[in-house]
Structure formats: C-alpha cells, structure tokens
Amino acid sequence: MLTHKDIDNTDKIETMRMDLYNEEVLYEYETIEHQYLGYFVALLCSLFIVWMSYDSSHDGLDVGEIIIYVGGGLLLNLVFIF
C-alpha cells in the first residue's frame, strides 16, 4: 500500500531525474557548440595559411612548404578543436 511518504519520494526522484536529464542535454549542446566553433576557427586558420603560402611565393610551392603548411594547418586544427 502506498503512503504519502512514498508519493513524495517518487516526486523527488522524478524531479531529480529531470534535472539530471536537462543538465546532460545542456552539456551536450555546449560541447557541440564549442566543437563547431573550433571547426570554424580551424578552417579560418587553414585558409589564412594557404593564402599566406600562395602570397609569399610566386614561383609555386615546393614540397617543403607544402609539408610545413599542411602540418601547421593540421596542428592548428587539433589545437582549436580539442
């Protein structure tokens, strides 16, 4: 047989469950938001690196410059995303 105390506990448990659910959803939203912000900033940095490499050498890119700029772009991607 249910008592008044059991009903109160059920309401408290349900309230706590909903609070935890809302907190998890908010955390996931903030994580996704920061991840997309990181993608955007990394893309801008990569485009800047490509533009600088194109602008600085009019004789074309050699293998060393390509390795440096691609490696730098990947490092910036990792820094800004994670």
N, CA, C and O atoms as CSV, one atom per row, in Angstrom:
chain,resi,resn,atom,element,x,y,z
A,1,MET,N,N,0.844,-1.173,0.000
A,1,MET,CA,C,0.000,0.000,0.000
A,1,MET,C,C,0.898,1.248,0.000
A,1,MET,O,O,1.844,1.335,0.782
A,2,LEU,N,N,0.594,2.209,-0.880
A,2,LEU,CA,C,1.372,3.442,-0.960
A,2,LEU,C,C,0.963,4.409,0.134
A,2,LEU,O,O,-0.216,4.577,0.446
A,3,THR,N,N,1.963,5.027,0.694
A,3,THR,CA,C,1.690,6.052,1.705
A,3,THR,C,C,2.031,7.417,1.123
A,3,THR,O,O,2.564,7.523,0.019
A,4,HIS,N,N,1.718,8.446,1.879
A,4,HIS,CA,C,2.027,9.804,1.448
A,4,HIS,C,C,3.539,9.999,1.296
A,4,HIS,O,O,3.989,10.731,0.416
A,5,LYS,N,N,4.312,9.342,2.154
A,5,LYS,CA,C,5.769,9.458,2.102
A,5,LYS,C,C,6.314,8.849,0.803
A,5,LYS,O,O,7.238,9.405,0.210
A,6,ASP,N,N,5.764,7.733,0.357
A,6,ASP,CA,C,6.198,7.111,-0.896
A,6,ASP,C,C,5.917,8.020,-2.086
A,6,ASP,O,O,6.741,8.128,-2.994
A,7,ILE,N,N,4.780,8.661,-2.085
A,7,ILE,CA,C,4.424,9.553,-3.190
A,7,ILE,C,C,5.378,10.745,-3.220
A,7,ILE,O,O,5.807,11.166,-4.295
A,8,ASP,N,N,5.709,11.287,-2.062
A,8,ASP,CA,C,6.670,12.391,-2.001
A,8,ASP,C,C,8.032,11.968,-2.548
A,8,ASP,O,O,8.660,12.714,-3.299
A,9,ASN,N,N,8.485,10.778,-2.175
A,9,ASN,CA,C,9.774,10.289,-2.662
A,9,ASN,C,C,9.748,10.096,-4.170
A,9,ASN,O,O,10.732,10.397,-4.845
A,10,THR,N,N,8.655,9.606,-4.704
A,10,THR,CA,C,8.539,9.409,-6.144
A,10,THR,C,C,8.638,10.745,-6.873
A,10,THR,O,O,9.307,10.846,-7.901
A,11,ASP,N,N,7.981,11.758,-6.349
A,11,ASP,CA,C,8.062,13.092,-6.957
A,11,ASP,C,C,9.485,13.643,-6.895
A,11,ASP,O,O,9.960,14.252,-7.855
A,12,LYS,N,N,10.160,13.433,-5.775
A,12,LYS,CA,C,11.532,13.916,-5.646
A,12,LYS,C,C,12.452,13.198,-6.633
A,12,LYS,O,O,13.307,13.818,-7.265
A,13,ILE,N,N,12.267,11.896,-6.753
A,13,ILE,CA,C,13.094,11.123,-7.686
A,13,ILE,C,C,12.847,11.587,-9.117
A,13,ILE,O,O,13.791,11.754,-9.889
A,14,GLU,N,N,11.597,11.794,-9.466
A,14,GLU,CA,C,11.264,12.263,-10.816
A,14,GLU,C,C,11.854,13.652,-11.076
A,14,GLU,O,O,12.357,13.919,-12.167
A,15,THR,N,N,11.794,14.521,-10.092
A,15,THR,CA,C,12.366,15.862,-10.234
A,15,THR,C,C,13.879,15.789,-10.409
A,15,THR,O,O,14.443,16.486,-11.252
A,16,MET,N,N,14.536,14.947,-9.614
A,16,MET,CA,C,15.983,14.795,-9.740
A,16,MET,C,C,16.352,14.211,-11.100
A,16,MET,O,O,17.336,14.625,-11.713
A,17,ARG,N,N,15.568,13.257,-11.563
A,17,ARG,CA,C,15.836,12.643,-12.869
A,17,ARG,C,C,15.726,13.680,-13.988
A,17,ARG,O,O,16.561,13.707,-14.891
A,18,MET,N,N,14.715,14.519,-13.933
A,18,MET,CA,C,14.540,15.552,-14.959
A,18,MET,C,C,15.660,16.593,-14.885
A,18,MET,O,O,16.132,17.068,-15.919
A,19,ASP,N,N,16.085,16.949,-13.675
A,19,ASP,CA,C,17.197,17.896,-13.537
A,19,ASP,C,C,18.476,17.334,-14.152
A,19,ASP,O,O,19.200,18.039,-14.856
A,20,LEU,N,N,18.745,16.061,-13.878
A,20,LEU,CA,C,19.931,15.431,-14.462
A,20,LEU,C,C,19.833,15.376,-15.978
A,20,LEU,O,O,20.819,15.624,-16.672
A,21,TYR,N,N,18.656,15.055,-16.497
A,21,TYR,CA,C,18.463,14.997,-17.945
A,21,TYR,C,C,18.703,16.373,-18.570
A,21,TYR,O,O,19.391,16.482,-19.585
A,22,ASN,N,N,18.142,17.418,-17.970
A,22,ASN,CA,C,18.320,18.769,-18.509
A,22,ASN,C,C,19.785,19.195,-18.472
A,22,ASN,O,O,20.266,19.856,-19.392
A,23,GLU,N,N,20.491,18.818,-17.408
A,23,GLU,CA,C,21.906,19.165,-17.304
A,23,GLU,C,C,22.722,18.447,-18.376
A,23,GLU,O,O,23.632,19.038,-18.956
A,24,GLU,N,N,22.405,17.169,-18.649
A,24,GLU,CA,C,23.114,16.422,-19.686
A,24,GLU,C,C,22.859,17.020,-21.060
A,24,GLU,O,O,23.784,17.144,-21.863
A,25,VAL,N,N,21.616,17.393,-21.340
A,25,VAL,CA,C,21.291,17.980,-22.638
A,25,VAL,C,C,22.027,19.305,-22.814
A,25,VAL,O,O,22.558,19.577,-23.891
A,26,LEU,N,N,22.065,20.127,-21.775
A,26,LEU,CA,C,22.770,21.402,-21.842
A,26,LEU,C,C,24.260,21.176,-22.064
A,26,LEU,O,O,24.883,21.892,-22.849
A,27,TYR,N,N,24.842,20.185,-21.378
A,27,TYR,CA,C,26.266,19.903,-21.548
A,27,TYR,C,C,26.552,19.452,-22.976
A,27,TYR,O,O,27.532,19.893,-23.577
A,28,GLU,N,N,25.697,18.565,-23.536
A,28,GLU,CA,C,25.901,18.104,-24.905
A,28,GLU,C,C,25.790,19.261,-25.884
A,28,GLU,O,O,26.561,19.337,-26.841
A,29,TYR,N,N,24.837,20.167,-25.659
A,29,TYR,CA,C,24.676,21.317,-26.550
A,29,TYR,C,C,25.905,22.210,-26.503
A,29,TYR,O,O,26.388,22.651,-27.545
A,30,GLU,N,N,26.422,22.485,-25.294
A,30,GLU,CA,C,27.609,23.330,-25.174
A,30,GLU,C,C,28.817,22.665,-25.820
A,30,GLU,O,O,29.635,23.342,-26.443
A,31,THR,N,N,28.938,21.353,-25.679
A,31,THR,CA,C,30.060,20.638,-26.277
A,31,THR,C,C,30.004,20.731,-27.792
A,31,THR,O,O,31.016,21.003,-28.438
A,32,ILE,N,N,28.824,20.507,-28.360
A,32,ILE,CA,C,28.671,20.586,-29.811
A,32,ILE,C,C,28.931,22.010,-30.293
A,32,ILE,O,O,29.561,22.217,-31.330
A,33,GLU,N,N,28.439,22.992,-29.531
A,33,GLU,CA,C,28.640,24.393,-29.901
A,33,GLU,C,C,30.131,24.728,-29.935
A,33,GLU,O,O,30.592,25.377,-30.874
A,34,HIS,N,N,30.888,24.298,-28.930
A,34,HIS,CA,C,32.325,24.569,-28.901
A,34,HIS,C,C,33.047,23.808,-30.004
A,34,HIS,O,O,34.023,24.304,-30.567
A,35,GLN,N,N,32.572,22.609,-30.312
A,35,GLN,CA,C,33.206,21.830,-31.370
A,35,GLN,C,C,33.052,22.543,-32.713
A,35,GLN,O,O,34.017,22.649,-33.470
A,36,TYR,N,N,31.850,23.032,-33.015
A,36,TYR,CA,C,31.652,23.734,-34.279
A,36,TYR,C,C,32.412,25.053,-34.315
A,36,TYR,O,O,32.897,25.459,-35.371
A,37,LEU,N,N,32.520,25.719,-33.183
A,37,LEU,CA,C,33.323,26.936,-33.120
A,37,LEU,C,C,34.787,26.610,-33.418
A,37,LEU,O,O,35.465,27.358,-34.123
A,38,GLY,N,N,35.266,25.499,-32.881
A,38,GLY,CA,C,36.631,25.059,-33.165
A,38,GLY,C,C,36.835,24.745,-34.630
A,38,GLY,O,O,37.867,25.101,-35.200
A,39,TYR,N,N,35.858,24.075,-35.261
A,39,TYR,CA,C,35.947,23.792,-36.695
A,39,TYR,C,C,36.040,25.088,-37.499
A,39,TYR,O,O,36.841,25.195,-38.427
A,40,PHE,N,N,35.217,26.067,-37.136
A,40,PHE,CA,C,35.186,27.331,-37.869
A,40,PHE,C,C,36.518,28.065,-37.744
A,40,PHE,O,O,37.057,28.550,-38.739
A,41,VAL,N,N,37.046,28.148,-36.534
A,41,VAL,CA,C,38.320,28.844,-36.323
A,41,VAL,C,C,39.453,28.103,-37.023
A,41,VAL,O,O,40.334,28.733,-37.608
A,42,ALA,N,N,39.441,26.772,-36.969
A,42,ALA,CA,C,40.484,25.992,-37.630
A,42,ALA,C,C,40.412,26.172,-39.144
A,42,ALA,O,O,41.443,26.251,-39.811
A,43,LEU,N,N,39.204,26.236,-39.682
A,43,LEU,CA,C,39.052,26.464,-41.119
A,43,LEU,C,C,39.602,27.835,-41.505
A,43,LEU,O,O,40.293,27.966,-42.515
A,44,LEU,N,N,39.295,28.852,-40.705
A,44,LEU,CA,C,39.823,30.191,-40.992
A,44,LEU,C,C,41.350,30.206,-40.935
A,44,LEU,O,O,41.997,30.821,-41.783
A,45,CYS,N,N,41.926,29.533,-39.942
A,45,CYS,CA,C,43.390,29.488,-39.836
A,45,CYS,C,C,44.000,28.743,-41.015
A,45,CYS,O,O,45.038,29.147,-41.540
A,46,SER,N,N,43.361,27.659,-41.429
A,46,SER,CA,C,43.868,26.902,-42.572
A,46,SER,C,C,43.804,27.738,-43.842
A,46,SER,O,O,44.742,27.733,-44.640
A,47,LEU,N,N,42.701,28.457,-44.031
A,47,LEU,CA,C,42.590,29.323,-45.205
A,47,LEU,C,C,43.638,30.438,-45.169
A,47,LEU,O,O,44.193,30.802,-46.205
A,48,PHE,N,N,43.906,30.975,-43.988
A,48,PHE,CA,C,44.930,32.010,-43.852
A,48,PHE,C,C,46.306,31.454,-44.207
A,48,PHE,O,O,47.090,32.118,-44.885
A,49,ILE,N,N,46.598,30.244,-43.753
A,49,ILE,CA,C,47.894,29.634,-44.061
A,49,ILE,C,C,48.028,29.402,-45.560
A,49,ILE,O,O,49.084,29.662,-46.136
A,50,VAL,N,N,46.971,28.916,-46.192
A,50,VAL,CA,C,47.021,28.691,-47.642
A,50,VAL,C,C,47.203,30.021,-48.373
A,50,VAL,O,O,47.988,30.112,-49.317
A,51,TRP,N,N,46.482,31.045,-47.937
A,51,TRP,CA,C,46.606,32.359,-48.579
A,51,TRP,C,C,48.017,32.911,-48.420
A,51,TRP,O,O,48.582,33.452,-49.370
A,52,MET,N,N,48.590,32.777,-47.221
A,52,MET,CA,C,49.946,33.274,-46.999
A,52,MET,C,C,50.959,32.505,-47.843
A,52,MET,O,O,51.909,33.092,-48.361
A,53,SER,N,N,50.763,31.210,-47.982
A,53,SER,CA,C,51.705,30.430,-48.787
A,53,SER,C,C,51.586,30.803,-50.262
A,53,SER,O,O,52.587,30.829,-50.978
A,54,TYR,N,N,50.389,31.085,-50.709
A,54,TYR,CA,C,50.208,31.496,-52.105
A,54,TYR,C,C,50.784,32.891,-52.327
A,54,TYR,O,O,51.393,33.162,-53.362
A,55,ASP,N,N,50.586,33.768,-51.354
A,55,ASP,CA,C,51.005,35.157,-51.497
A,55,ASP,C,C,52.515,35.321,-51.359
A,55,ASP,O,O,53.093,36.206,-51.990
A,56,SER,N,N,53.159,34.497,-50.558
A,56,SER,CA,C,54.575,34.720,-50.263
A,56,SER,C,C,55.502,34.189,-51.345
A,56,SER,O,O,56.617,34.691,-51.489
A,57,SER,N,N,55.079,33.194,-52.106
A,57,SER,CA,C,55.982,32.654,-53.132
A,57,SER,C,C,55.258,32.640,-54.474
A,57,SER,O,O,54.262,31.939,-54.653
A,58,HIS,N,N,55.769,33.411,-55.390
A,58,HIS,CA,C,55.144,33.465,-56.715
A,58,HIS,C,C,55.729,32.422,-57.651
A,58,HIS,O,O,55.272,32.278,-58.785
A,59,ASP,N,N,56.731,31.698,-57.189
A,59,ASP,CA,C,57.351,30.678,-58.034
A,59,ASP,C,C,56.704,29.309,-57.850
A,59,ASP,O,O,57.177,28.327,-58.422
A,60,GLY,N,N,55.648,29.229,-57.076
A,60,GLY,CA,C,54.981,27.950,-56.839
A,60,GLY,C,C,55.463,27.322,-55.548
A,60,GLY,O,O,56.536,27.651,-55.041
A,61,LEU,N,N,54.665,26.421,-55.027
A,61,LEU,CA,C,55.002,25.771,-53.764
A,61,LEU,C,C,55.934,24.598,-54.014
A,61,LEU,O,O,55.722,23.813,-54.938
A,62,ASP,N,N,56.956,24.481,-53.194
A,62,ASP,CA,C,57.778,23.284,-53.259
A,62,ASP,C,C,57.324,22.314,-52.167
A,62,ASP,O,O,56.441,22.631,-51.370
A,63,VAL,N,N,57.930,21.146,-52.141
A,63,VAL,CA,C,57.473,20.084,-51.238
A,63,VAL,C,C,57.637,20.487,-49.771
A,63,VAL,O,O,56.771,20.184,-48.951
A,64,GLY,N,N,58.716,21.154,-49.437
A,64,GLY,CA,C,58.947,21.557,-48.051
A,64,GLY,C,C,57.892,22.524,-47.548
A,64,GLY,O,O,57.406,22.392,-46.425
A,65,GLU,N,N,57.535,23.501,-48.383
A,65,GLU,CA,C,56.495,24.451,-47.970
A,65,GLU,C,C,55.155,23.758,-47.791
A,65,GLU,O,O,54.422,24.051,-46.847
A,66,ILE,N,N,54.835,22.844,-48.689
A,66,ILE,CA,C,53.558,22.122,-48.582
A,66,ILE,C,C,53.515,21.330,-47.280
A,66,ILE,O,O,52.504,21.346,-46.578
A,67,ILE,N,N,54.599,20.641,-46.956
A,67,ILE,CA,C,54.634,19.852,-45.720
A,67,ILE,C,C,54.495,20.763,-44.502
A,67,ILE,O,O,53.761,20.446,-43.567
A,68,ILE,N,N,55.200,21.892,-44.516
A,68,ILE,CA,C,55.132,22.815,-43.376
A,68,ILE,C,C,53.732,23.385,-43.219
A,68,ILE,O,O,53.196,23.412,-42.111
A,69,TYR,N,N,53.134,23.841,-44.313
A,69,TYR,CA,C,51.823,24.481,-44.208
A,69,TYR,C,C,50.722,23.481,-43.890
A,69,TYR,O,O,49.831,23.783,-43.096
A,70,VAL,N,N,50.763,22.306,-44.488
A,70,VAL,CA,C,49.744,21.293,-44.182
A,70,VAL,C,C,49.909,20.803,-42.747
A,70,VAL,O,O,48.921,20.647,-42.029
A,71,GLY,N,N,51.147,20.561,-42.323
A,71,GLY,CA,C,51.381,20.139,-40.940
A,71,GLY,C,C,50.961,21.199,-39.944
A,71,GLY,O,O,50.361,20.885,-38.917
A,72,GLY,N,N,51.272,22.458,-40.240
A,72,GLY,CA,C,50.841,23.548,-39.363
A,72,GLY,C,C,49.334,23.671,-39.317
A,72,GLY,O,O,48.757,23.914,-38.257
A,73,GLY,N,N,48.690,23.503,-40.471
A,73,GLY,CA,C,47.225,23.555,-40.504
A,73,GLY,C,C,46.602,22.436,-39.694
A,73,GLY,O,O,45.621,22.651,-38.982
A,74,LEU,N,N,47.169,21.237,-39.799
A,74,LEU,CA,C,46.636,20.116,-39.016
A,74,LEU,C,C,46.842,20.339,-37.523
A,74,LEU,O,O,45.957,20.039,-36.721
A,75,LEU,N,N,48.000,20.860,-37.150
A,75,LEU,CA,C,48.231,21.156,-35.733
A,75,LEU,C,C,47.255,22.208,-35.217
A,75,LEU,O,O,46.726,22.072,-34.114
A,76,LEU,N,N,47.013,23.247,-35.998
A,76,LEU,CA,C,46.049,24.264,-35.580
A,76,LEU,C,C,44.654,23.668,-35.466
A,76,LEU,O,O,43.903,24.006,-34.551
A,77,ASN,N,N,44.306,22.781,-36.395
A,77,ASN,CA,C,43.002,22.118,-36.303
A,77,ASN,C,C,42.879,21.366,-34.988
A,77,ASN,O,O,41.863,21.475,-34.300
A,78,LEU,N,N,43.898,20.610,-34.639
A,78,LEU,CA,C,43.843,19.837,-33.398
A,78,LEU,C,C,43.774,20.743,-32.179
A,78,LEU,O,O,43.047,20.454,-31.229
A,79,VAL,N,N,44.528,21.837,-32.198
A,79,VAL,CA,C,44.526,22.754,-31.054
A,79,VAL,C,C,43.159,23.393,-30.879
A,79,VAL,O,O,42.641,23.450,-29.764
A,80,PHE,N,N,42.569,23.874,-31.967
A,80,PHE,CA,C,41.308,24.601,-31.833
A,80,PHE,C,C,40.117,23.677,-31.625
A,80,PHE,O,O,39.136,24.077,-31.000
A,81,ILE,N,N,40.180,22.452,-32.135
A,81,ILE,CA,C,39.039,21.542,-31.968
A,81,ILE,C,C,39.057,20.914,-30.585
A,81,ILE,O,O,38.016,20.817,-29.935
A,82,PHE,N,N,40.238,20.480,-30.122
A,82,PHE,CA,C,40.285,19.792,-28.839
A,82,PHE,C,C,40.794,20.717,-27.768
A,82,PHE,O,O,40.906,20.317,-26.609
